[in-house]
Amino acid sequence: MDVQALTFDVFGTVVDWRGGIAREVAALGAARGFSLDWNAFALAWRARYQPAMERVRGGERDFVKLDVLHRENLDPVLTEFGLGHLGAADRERLNLAWHRLDPWPDVVAGLNRLKRDFILATLSNGNVALMVDMAKRAGLAWDAILGAEVVRHYKPQPEAYNLTADFLGLAPERCLMVAAHEDDLAAAAACGLRTAYVHRPTEYDDAPDRPMPDATAFDIVAADFLELAERLGC
């Protein structure tokens, strides 16, 4: 592969959103004296992610950044879990939890190896401030923060992939899309990007039974970022 840049999905591929959100809700619960199923709360909040973006993709509303969608989605989830009494400051604290997610254990070392030979850029539905805060906190070695807010389109719209490659000054086939989600990679491949699947079996469940895809499904299928670096000669 004559690839010059790696573009990364972030939520689920680079960071553990489920564990991070559950941790932040648990910390707020300890401070405010409430208890609930933290994991279920994280999953319920995330379940509103795609429907909220679909309203933007479908033209029902103008583009708004993901921080806005997360904040709008939070209110009904709080009501669902009996936390409708929480004030504005606590709601803002929870919404910013998405800026403080932890990377998977292999990520920082893997990115540092990949950075030696490739341009590394986000291609996430997360907004710029969110990506920057996360990167500064976790030590993520991006060369560029790109994705939905920059191109004003949410994945899997083709513009998200094509315009990201264009911002990098590269033809799509010179970009390798890295993701833990097969639908994201299929959309990228349809736009001409090369594809690398990285397995994150505990994204949604602590006891997963999701198998890795067939080795021929994408250009690269790897267990983690360290294997991806090895496969790319880094």
N, C-alpha and C positions, 0 to 999 in steps of 0.2 A: 504494500500500500504506500503510495506517495502522499502521505498525510503530513501536514504542517501544524495543524491545530487540533486540540481535543476540546470539544464542547460538552459540558456536563449538565445533566439533570441534577438537581440538588436535593430536594425533599425525598428522602427514602434512599437515594443513591449515595449521596455524600453525608447526609446527617440523619440521625435517628429522631424523626419528628415525634413518633408515638411516645418514646421514652422521655423525650425532653418536655413535651406538653404535660404528660402525667406527673413528672417531677415538679414542674412549676405549679400545677394545681394543688398537688399535695403540700407544697410549701405554703401556699396561701391558706389552705385548709388548716394547717398547723397554727398559723398566725391568727386566724379568725374563728377557730373552734368548730370546724365542720369536717365531716368525713364522708367519702363516697368512693365509688369505683373509679379510681383515677384513670385507669386504662380505658374504660368505657367512655369516659368524658373525652379523652383525646380522640378516640375513634369517631364519636358522634360529631365533634367539631370538624374533623377532617372529612366526614361524609358530606358536608355541605360545600366542600371546596369545588368540585366539578360542576354541580348545578349552578353555583354562583357565577363561575366563569362562562358557563354556557349562555347565560343571558347577554354577556358581552360579545361572545363569538357570534351569536345569532342576531346581533344588532338591536336587541331589546333595550339596551342601555349603552351609553358611550363608555369608552375604555376608562376604567379606574384601576388604581394599583392594588396589589394583593393585600396590603395592610388594610385598605378600606373594606375589601370583601371579608377578610378575617374578622374585622371588628363588627361588621353587620351580622355575620354568622354567629358571633359569640352570644349575642343577647338571647336568641331563642334556645340555645344550648343551655345557658344558665337557667332559664326558666324550666326547661325540661328536667334538670337535675336539682330543682328546688333551691336555686341560688339567685333568684330574681331580686333579692334584697341587696346584693352587692352594689356598692357605689361606683361612681365614675372612675375614681383613682384605682380601685381594684380591677375594674374592667380593662383599663389601659395597661396596667401591669400584666395582666394575663395576655392581652393582645401582643405585647412586646415579647412574650415568651418565644414567639416564632423567630425572633432575632437572636435567641440565646440557645439554640439547639446544639447538641454535641455531635461531632463527627463519629462515624464508625471507627473502631480501633485501628484499622489499616490505612485510613484516609490520609492523614498528614504525611506519613512516611512515603506513601504511594505517590501523592501529588508532588512531593519534593523530588522524587526520582524522575517522574514524567516531565517535570519542568525543565530538566537539563536539556531535553531534546525537542520539546514541543511548546507551542503557545497553549496556555490553559485559560479557558474562558467559561463562565457560567452561561448556560442556556436554560434558564429556569423561569417558571412563572412567578417567582418571587421578585419583588421590586428592588430597586437599587440600594436604598438605605438598609433594607433587611439583609441583603447579600453582603454589604460592606460590614455591617455590625457583626454578622455571623463570622465572616472571614477574620476580622480583627480579633474577636474573642477566641476563635479556635485555631488560628494560625494556618488558614487555608491559602495556598500560594497561587492565587489567581493572577494572571496577567491582565485580564479584562473582565469587567462585570457587564454582561450583556443579557439578553433575554426579553421577557414580555414588556416591561416598562419602557425599554429602549426602543423596541420595534413597534410597540402599541398593538400587539397581537398576542393572544394566549395560545400556547401549544394545545392541540396539535395542528393549528392553522399553519399552512405552508409558509406564510410570511415569517413566522417565528424562526424557522430554520434558514430560509433563504436570505433574509435580511441580516441575520447574525453572521452568516458566512460573508456577506457583502461588507459588513462593518469591519471584518477582519481582512478584507482585501483578497479573499480567497474564493476560488470556485468551490461549490458544495462538496465535490469529491475529494478536496484537500482537507476536509474537516471530518473528524471521527466523533460521532455522537456517542457519549458514554451514559448509560442509564440502566437502572434495575427494572425497567418497565417495558415490556415487549411492545405495547401499543405506541409508546413514545418513539421507540427505535424504528418501528414500521413506518411511522409518519416521517421520520427523518430520512429513512432510506428512499421513500417515495419522492423526496426532494433532491436526491442524489448524494446525500451524505453517507459516508461509511459508518458502520455501526459496531459498538462493543457493548455486550451485555455483561453486567456485573451482578452477581447473585446476592440479594439481601433477604434471606428467608425469614428473618424475624421482624420485618417491617411492620406487619399487621398482627402478628401472633407470636407469643413466646415459644410455642410448640408447633412449628410449621410442618406441613407435609408437602409444600410446593417444590416440585423437582426443578432442576436446572433445565433450560431448553436444550434441544439437540445442538450439538457442536456446530452444525452447518446452518443453523437458523440465522446467524449474524456473522459478520466478518471475524469477530472475536467473541468468545464466551469464556468468562473468567470468574473465579470464585471471589476475588476481591481486587483492590487496586494494586496490591503487590504483585499478584499474578499478571494483571494487565500490564504493569511496567515491565515485567519479565518478558511477556509476549512481544512487547514493542522494543525490546532490546535496551531497556533503560536500567 
